[in-house]
């Protein structure tokens, strides 16, 4: 299990506590801020996918779908059409395959950003 993979209930409680005790408005970063499974190393992603734990695979799939979905709001129609035609399962499987080919320490969000950049 990746170090930052918490059970959903603990993660939800931690997030609620962080939001209630943290600053109301954090300054924006030009590079963005990645949370959740996007911070997992590809070696961990591959292990999670192979182990098949529903909770962890759900976290992984949700993050991948969310990141790809977000990209459809900033890219041209051809990109959106490509993502739509491949579908959620195809995007998930392709992302896992790319992560499996990357060095194990590569973070998932780096792999997905590269895939999005290279998708026409």
N, C-alpha and C positions, 0 to 999 in steps of 0.2 A: 504494500500500500504506500503511495507517495506520502512523504512527511506531512504535506499540508492537506491531505484528504481526511477530513473529519466526518463523522456521521452527520447526516443532514440536521438532526435535532441539535447537536452540539454546535455545528457550524451556524445554524440560524440564531441560537442564543448568543454566541460569540459576536456575530454580526450586529445583532440588535444592541448589545452592550457597547460595542465599538462606535456605533452610530450615535448612541445616546451620550457617550462620554467624549467623543471626538469633536473637533471644530465643526461648526455649522456649514462653513463653506471653505473648502480647500482650494488653493490656487491650482489652476490648470497647468498641465505640463505639455510641452510641444510633442513629446514622444508618447504621451498617453500613459495609462496605468493599467497593467494587466492583473486580473484577479483569477482565482479559481484554477481550474485544470490547465489553463494556458501557461501557468508557471511550472507545470510538471515537466520533468526531463523526458525525452523520448524513450529512454530505457524504461522508465517507470510506466509511461503510457502503454508501451508494448506489453509489459507484465500485467497491467490492469486489464487490457483487452483480452489477453490470453486466459487470465484467471476467471473472467466472466462474472465477478461479483456485481450483482444488479445495481447496487447503490453507487459504486465507483464508476461502472460503465455508464450509468445514467448521468453522473456528473460530467464525465468526459464527453458524452454525446451532446448534452445540453450546451456545454461550452463551445464545442465545435460548431454546432448548428447556429448558435447565437453570433459567433464571430463571423461566420460566412454570411449569415443573414444581414448583419450590420453592413458588410461590404457592398451588398446589393443597393444600398441607399446612396452610395457615393460613386458608383461606377456606371458605365454606359449600358445601354439596353442590351447589347450583345452579351455582355458579362452576365446580366440578370437572366437572359434567355438560356445561357449555358448552364448556370447553376440550377435553374428550374428544370431543365431537361435531364440533368444528371440525377437530381433528386437528393433528398436527405440521406438515404442509405448509401448512395454512390459517393456523395461528398464525405461522409463518415469513413467509408472503406478506403477511399483515395487518400484521405488525410492520415489514416493509420498506416497505410502502405508507405507514404512519404516519410513519416516519422520513423518507421522501422528501418528505412534506408539511411537515415541521418545518424551522425555520431550519437551515442546514447545520452550524452550530457546536453545535447541541443534542446532548448526549451520548445514546447509545443507551439507557442505563439509565433516563434521565429519561423517554424516550418509552415504554418498556416499563412502568415504574412507573405512568404515567398510564393506559395501556391497561388494566392490571390493576385499578387503582382504579375505572375506568369500566365494567368488564365485570360484568354482572349474572348 
